[in-house]
Amino acid sequence: MPAASPPPAAPVVLRVALVLVLLEAAVLIAVLLWWLVVLLAEGSQTLAVALFLLVFGLGVAAVLVAGVRALLRGSSRARGPVITWQLLQGATAVTLLQGGIVWGWPLLVLAATVMVLLMTRPVVAHTTHGVVADPGGV
């Protein structure tokens, strides 16, 4: 049985999207660490909820990093969790903007950019190993 060949090099569009996703994961971890410092300094009346949110946030960051690695290898299933995060981030950004918080704009632009990049033809071809449906077909 022949050895499995490594996946082809990731397209530039995918690499840009994945750098942005890694940036999101890094910022998420930085915010969680900042929140942990504040939590330890000031305490919390709802410690269990605060700890759950910290662990959940770290889990999201871990899923994003795992998604990046899987997308580099050409896995199409990794797109789902990464896109889901972008949708949740976009919904959060819209809520922030409705509340008059201006830094919702960068979150919204980032989420939209990553989603668009992950749906481009080179990325879809990379993650489906070149099998892309013919748009003119039935």
C-alpha positions in Angstrom: 0.0 0.0 0.0 1.5 3.4 -1.0 2.3 5.9 1.6 -0.2 8.8 1.9 1.0 11.9 0.2 1.0 15.1 2.2 -1.7 17.6 1.4 -0.8 20.3 -1.2 0.4 23.6 0.1 -2.4 25.8 1.6 -3.5 28.6 -0.7 -2.6 32.1 0.3 -6.2 33.0 1.0 -6.4 30.1 3.5 -3.2 31.2 5.2 -4.5 34.8 5.6 -7.8 33.4 7.1 -5.9 31.2 9.4 -3.6 33.9 10.6 -6.7 35.9 11.5 -8.2 33.0 13.3 -5.0 32.5 15.3 -5.1 36.3 16.1 -8.7 35.8 17.4 -7.6 32.9 19.6 -4.6 34.9 21.0 -6.8 37.9 21.8 -9.4 35.6 23.4 -6.7 34.1 25.6 -5.3 37.5 26.5 -8.8 38.8 27.5 -9.3 35.6 29.6 -6.0 36.1 31.3 -6.8 39.8 32.0 -10.2 38.7 33.3 -8.6 36.1 35.6 -6.3 38.8 37.1 -9.3 41.1 37.7 -11.2 38.1 39.2 -8.4 37.2 41.5 -7.8 40.9 42.6 -11.4 41.9 43.1 -13.2 38.5 43.7 -16.5 37.5 42.4 -19.9 36.8 43.9 -20.5 34.2 41.3 -17.2 32.3 41.3 -18.6 29.2 39.7 -20.0 31.1 36.7 -16.7 33.1 36.3 -14.6 29.9 36.4 -17.0 28.2 33.9 -16.6 31.2 31.5 -12.8 31.0 31.8 -12.7 27.3 31.0 -15.2 27.7 28.2 -13.2 30.5 26.7 -10.0 28.5 26.8 -11.9 25.6 25.2 -13.1 27.9 22.4 -9.5 29.1 21.8 -8.3 25.4 21.8 -11.0 24.6 19.2 -9.9 27.5 17.0 -6.2 26.4 17.1 -7.2 22.8 16.4 -9.4 24.1 13.5 -6.4 26.0 12.1 -4.2 22.9 12.2 -6.9 20.8 10.6 -7.6 23.3 7.8 -3.9 23.4 7.0 -4.0 19.7 6.6 -7.0 20.0 4.2 -9.8 18.9 6.5 -13.2 20.2 5.3 -14.8 19.4 8.7 -12.7 22.0 10.5 -14.5 24.8 8.6 -17.7 24.2 10.7 -16.4 25.1 14.1 -14.4 28.1 12.8 -17.4 29.5 10.8 -19.6 28.9 13.9 -17.2 31.0 15.9 -17.3 33.8 13.3 -21.1 33.8 13.4 -21.1 34.0 17.2 -18.5 36.8 17.1 -20.5 38.6 14.4 -23.7 38.4 16.6 -21.7 39.7 19.6 -20.3 42.6 17.5 -23.8 43.6 16.3 -25.1 43.6 19.9 -22.1 45.7 20.9 -22.8 48.2 18.1 -26.5 48.4 19.1 -25.3 49.3 22.6 -23.2 52.1 21.2 -19.8 50.3 21.7 -17.7 51.2 18.7 -15.2 48.5 19.0 -17.8 46.1 17.7 -16.9 47.2 14.2 -13.4 45.5 14.2 -15.0 42.3 15.5 -17.7 42.4 12.8 -15.2 43.1 10.0 -12.9 40.4 11.2 -15.7 37.8 11.4 -17.0 38.7 8.0 -13.5 38.6 6.5 -12.7 35.2 7.8 -16.0 33.8 6.7 -15.6 35.1 3.2 -12.0 33.9 3.0 -13.0 30.4 4.1 -15.6 30.2 1.4 -13.4 31.1 -1.5 -12.8 28.6 -4.3 -9.1 28.0 -3.5 -9.9 27.2 0.1 -12.9 25.0 -0.8 -10.7 23.2 -3.3 -7.9 22.7 -0.7 -10.3 21.3 1.9 -12.2 19.0 -0.5 -8.9 17.8 -2.1 -9.7 19.5 -5.4 -13.3 18.2 -5.7 -15.3 21.3 -6.3 -18.8 21.1 -7.8 -19.3 22.6 -11.2 -21.5 25.7 -10.7 -23.0 25.2 -14.1 -24.0 21.6 -13.4 -27.3 20.2 -12.3 
